[in-house]
Amino acid sequence: TYHSNYDSRAYAERIADPGFAQGVTMAQVLGTMALRMSEADVLPFRFSHYATKLNEAVTAAEGWARDVGVAVDVAALRSRAEVVGKAALALEAALDRRLAAGDIARETLPALNDRLARMEQQLADDDGAPESKWYRHVFYGWNIYSMYDGQPFPGLGQALRLKDEARV
């Protein structure tokens, strides 16, 4: 539920989370994730899921542009999203094949896992829009109009909302 000045323990106990089941469930989910990641030889990240979301966001961006009447050519974005998808599937297939064959040298695992874990940092833009410097992710960001919901391509979404064709 959304937080407000009226939140209280009584509200949580009676309405928002009777028996505090959400807290227990989240602890179980996060604990399972931590165990899974700590016991994996190679971090179980699946970037092909990311690529699927990229493609969905490109399609959504076409709709946003249509809704505000701003011309946007998303061909380059779609092309890059497809490249990401192919690279992600190839990486996953290679890792799965090599893991199954026991073909990854133990001494290379820390460097591999470090690169997998830091991939997301490659999507940070230090030269982003001044009004959103505090949130620099180029693919997924905050949207003031959706509260806790995220915004794919936040820079593009903001530029379209403002109908700023130069920024688009």
Secondary structure, 3 states (H helix, E strand, C coil): CCCCCCCCHHHHHHHHCHHHHHHHHHHHHHHHHHHHHHHCCCCCCCHHHHHHHHHHHHHHHHHHHHHHCCCCCCHHHHHHHHHHHHHHHHHHHHHHHHHHHCCCCHHHHHHHHHHHHHHHHHHECCCCCHHHCCCCECCEEECHHHCCCEEECHHHHHHHHCCCCCCC
